Every structure is written in C-alpha cells, then in structure tokens.
Amino acid sequence: MLIKKTGKRVSDTTIKRILKSAKFTWKRIRKSLKNKRDNEKFNAAFESIQELRQQDEDGEIELWYDETGFDLQPTVPYAWQPKGEIIEVPSERGKRLNVLGFFTSDNRLEPFCFECGVDTDVVIACFDAFIKTMKGGTKRTVVMDNASIHTSAKFKKCIPFCAKKGLIIKFLPTS
C-alpha cells in the first residue's frame, strides 16, 4: 500500500525501529469487557475496595482476594520471528492443577490444591479451612468475582456462617 501511494519501499527493520522509537512494543492484545460494564457500579466497587485497602493498611481488617488455576499448557505469546523460522514453546497436556487460594496485596497466600474438578462443595471446604487459619479477633474480608460456584444458592447459605466467624465476603459487581 505504501509503495502504491509513495513509490517507496520500507524494510521491516526500519518499521520496527520507527515503532520502537515511538515507544511501541510487540505484545498480545488484551481482551476487555470495559464496554459492557456499568460505570456507576464499577466506580462504586472501586471506591469500596479502596476503603477496604485503607482499613487493611490501618490494621482494622485483613483484605484477601480469591483464587486462580493453572495447567501445563502454556499461553502462546506473540514474538518477532525471522521469516521462515518458527519459535516453539514446549507444551503438554496434563491434569489441571486447581489452586483455590486466598491472597493479599502483600503477597501472602493461603493455597488449597486439587487435581479434581472444583465445585461449590470444594469452595465451601476451602472457606472452612481458611476460617480455621484466622487468629482470634482477626477480621478478614475476601473480595470475590461472580463465578457460578461463588454465587450458587449453596455457597450463599454459607456467607452468614463466615460472617459470624469474622470473615466478610464482598462480591465485585456483575457488570
């Protein structure tokens, strides 16, 4: 297209150099749901989390966040590759290791590992075990997403029990 408009050719190296000097980098584009979120709910949740962070800093509560999972199949990144050459990342299928963990912004982690599937019963068992790690008088707040195993009727029945033990559960807004 550039050749048609200007009659000039530009090498890949020149384009790469220009892009780098303009502070561009080659990386994977992120998926985003920003266009679907309710900004009022998002901003209210953001302010609420900021307040929780302040309470955590002041020692009033311990602020924790919920889990993640891992498997042996890597995410394949984009990379600059010489023409005709292929960069390969070793990959293998294996059992998924589910790690339900509670973590803090200062990198403390209470992990629970499973090779089995994770359902509401497993999540409830993890919360029960997490409560047992609390020292007397400790107040914890866990910020959670709205995964179906977190919002099931069975899990919601456990929320008052958690609150009685000093563990408050806060959900992020759904949109």
Backbone torsions as a table, in degrees:
resi	resn	phi	psi	omega
1	MET	NA	-42.2	178.5
2	LEU	-63.5	-40.0	179.7
3	ILE	-62.2	-42.5	-179.6
4	LYS	-63.4	-40.1	-176.4
5	LYS	-79.0	-38.9	-172.5
6	THR	-115.5	-16.7	-176.1
7	GLY	76.9	10.5	-178.2
8	LYS	-116.4	147.6	175.7
9	ARG	-104.6	146.4	177.1
10	VAL	-129.4	132.9	-178.7
11	SER	-75.6	157.4	175.9
12	ASP	-57.5	-38.5	-179.6
13	THR	-61.9	-41.9	179.4
14	THR	-65.2	-43.2	178.9
15	ILE	-62.8	-44.1	179.3
16	LYS	-61.0	-44.9	-179.9
17	ARG	-62.4	-42.6	179.4
18	ILE	-64.0	-44.5	179.6
19	LEU	-63.6	-42.8	179.1
20	LYS	-64.4	-40.2	179.9
21	SER	-67.9	-23.7	176.7
22	ALA	-88.9	11.0	177.4
23	LYS	68.0	33.1	171.5
24	PHE	-91.8	153.4	175.7
25	THR	-138.0	154.1	-179.6
26	TRP	-91.9	113.4	179.8
27	LYS	-155.5	167.5	-179.2
28	ARG	-68.4	140.8	176.3
29	ILE	-78.2	140.5	-179.1
30	ARG	-84.7	146.8	170.6
31	LYS	-82.2	146.7	-178.2
32	SER	-144.4	145.8	174.4
33	LEU	-112.3	14.2	-176.9
34	LYS	-54.2	-36.8	-177.2
35	ASN	-69.6	-13.5	-179.0
36	LYS	-102.8	-7.5	-174.2
37	ARG	-84.1	151.6	174.5
38	ASP	-86.9	109.8	-173.7
39	ASN	-61.4	-34.2	178.4
40	GLU	-63.5	-47.7	179.2
41	LYS	-64.5	-41.2	-179.9
42	PHE	-61.6	-48.1	-178.9
43	ASN	-64.3	-38.4	177.4
44	ALA	-64.2	-43.1	178.7
45	ALA	-64.4	-41.1	178.7
46	PHE	-60.1	-46.3	179.3
47	GLU	-63.8	-40.1	178.8
48	SER	-62.1	-42.8	178.7
49	ILE	-66.6	-37.3	176.7
50	GLN	-61.5	-41.1	177.8
51	GLU	-64.0	-42.6	178.0
52	LEU	-62.6	-39.9	177.4
53	ARG	-60.9	-41.7	179.4
54	GLN	-64.7	-42.0	177.7
55	GLN	-62.4	-36.9	177.2
56	ASP	-64.5	-46.7	178.7
57	GLU	-61.6	-35.5	-179.5
58	ASP	-79.8	-3.2	178.6
59	GLY	79.8	11.3	179.9
60	GLU	-75.6	-35.9	179.7
61	ILE	-140.2	168.8	166.5
62	GLU	-107.4	125.7	-179.6
63	LEU	-99.2	123.7	-178.3
64	TRP	-124.8	158.2	177.4
65	TYR	-124.3	159.8	-174.1
66	ASP	-88.9	-168.0	-155.5
67	GLU	-80.1	-179.4	176.7
68	THR	-149.6	179.0	177.7
69	GLY	-144.2	160.3	-177.6
70	PHE	-136.6	153.3	167.0
71	ASP	-146.2	175.0	-173.9
72	LEU	-86.5	-1.5	179.9
73	GLN	-92.9	110.9	-174.3
74	PRO	-73.5	155.3	169.8
75	THR	-76.0	130.2	-176.3
76	VAL	-88.9	115.6	-178.3
77	PRO	-82.8	167.0	172.0
78	TYR	-86.4	152.4	178.0
79	ALA	-156.4	153.2	171.9
80	TRP	-71.5	129.1	-178.4
81	GLN	-132.9	138.7	176.4
82	PRO	-61.7	142.3	178.8
83	LYS	-56.6	132.7	179.0
84	GLY	86.4	-7.9	177.9
85	GLU	-112.3	149.6	-179.8
86	ILE	-123.9	128.0	174.1
87	ILE	-90.8	127.1	-178.5
88	GLU	-115.4	144.7	175.9
89	VAL	-112.4	123.4	179.3
90	PRO	-58.0	138.3	-176.9
91	SER	-145.5	145.7	173.7
92	GLU	-149.7	148.6	175.5
93	ARG	-85.3	142.3	178.2
94	GLY	-157.2	-176.9	177.5
95	LYS	-66.3	141.0	175.7
96	ARG	-76.5	135.4	174.2
97	LEU	-100.8	110.4	177.6
98	ASN	-89.0	127.2	178.0
99	VAL	-119.3	106.2	172.3
100	LEU	-93.1	117.5	-175.5
101	GLY	-139.3	156.0	174.1
102	PHE	-113.3	128.8	-177.3
103	PHE	-135.5	158.0	-178.5
104	THR	-113.6	167.9	179.5
105	SER	-70.4	-15.5	175.8
106	ASP	-98.7	23.3	170.7
107	ASN	70.4	25.3	169.5
108	ARG	-83.0	145.3	-176.5
109	LEU	-139.4	134.4	170.7
110	GLU	-115.9	94.1	-175.1
111	PRO	-93.8	150.9	173.0
112	PHE	-133.4	117.2	-172.7
113	CYS	-105.0	140.1	-179.2
114	PHE	-142.9	140.3	169.9
115	GLU	-97.3	-7.6	178.3
116	CYS	-87.6	173.1	175.3
117	GLY	-67.6	158.5	-179.5
118	VAL	-111.6	125.5	176.6
119	ASP	-130.0	-175.1	-177.4
120	THR	-58.0	-39.9	-179.7
121	ASP	-60.7	-39.7	179.0
122	VAL	-65.9	-42.9	179.5
123	VAL	-62.6	-43.7	178.9
124	ILE	-61.7	-42.4	178.0
125	ALA	-61.2	-38.9	178.1
126	CYS	-65.2	-42.0	177.9
127	PHE	-63.6	-41.3	177.6
128	ASP	-59.1	-45.9	179.6
129	ALA	-66.6	-37.9	179.2
130	PHE	-63.6	-40.6	178.1
131	ILE	-60.9	-37.0	-179.1
132	LYS	-67.1	-18.2	178.7
133	THR	-84.2	-7.3	-177.6
134	MET	-76.8	137.4	175.9
135	LYS	-84.0	153.9	-179.5
136	GLY	-50.4	132.4	178.1
137	GLY	82.0	-6.0	179.0
138	THR	-70.6	135.6	173.3
139	LYS	-113.5	125.1	178.9
140	ARG	-120.2	147.2	172.4
141	THR	-124.8	131.7	177.2
142	VAL	-113.5	124.8	175.9
143	VAL	-92.5	125.9	-173.8
144	MET	-127.8	153.7	172.4
145	ASP	-81.9	-176.6	-175.8
146	ASN	-106.3	38.4	176.0
147	ALA	-58.9	150.0	-175.9
148	SER	-58.8	-32.9	178.9
149	ILE	-71.3	-17.2	177.3
150	HIS	-90.5	-23.2	-174.0
151	THR	-109.0	6.7	179.7
152	SER	-65.9	156.3	178.8
153	ALA	-59.3	-38.2	-179.4
154	LYS	-63.2	-42.7	179.1
155	PHE	-68.8	-41.9	-178.5
156	LYS	-60.7	-29.2	177.6
157	LYS	-67.1	-23.4	-179.3
158	CYS	-84.5	-16.2	-175.8
159	ILE	-59.3	-45.1	177.8
160	PRO	-62.1	-36.5	177.0
161	PHE	-61.8	-44.8	178.7
162	CYS	-60.1	-43.8	-178.5
163	ALA	-61.7	-40.2	178.7
164	LYS	-62.1	-29.9	-179.7
165	LYS	-87.5	0.3	178.2
166	GLY	95.5	11.9	-179.8
167	LEU	-111.6	112.2	-179.8
168	ILE	-98.4	135.8	-180.0
169	ILE	-110.6	124.6	177.6
170	LYS	-116.1	130.0	178.4
171	PHE	-99.0	142.3	172.0
172	LEU	-68.8	156.2	177.6
173	PRO	-65.3	151.7	-176.8
174	THR	-76.2	-20.5	179.0
175	SER	-140.2	NA	NA
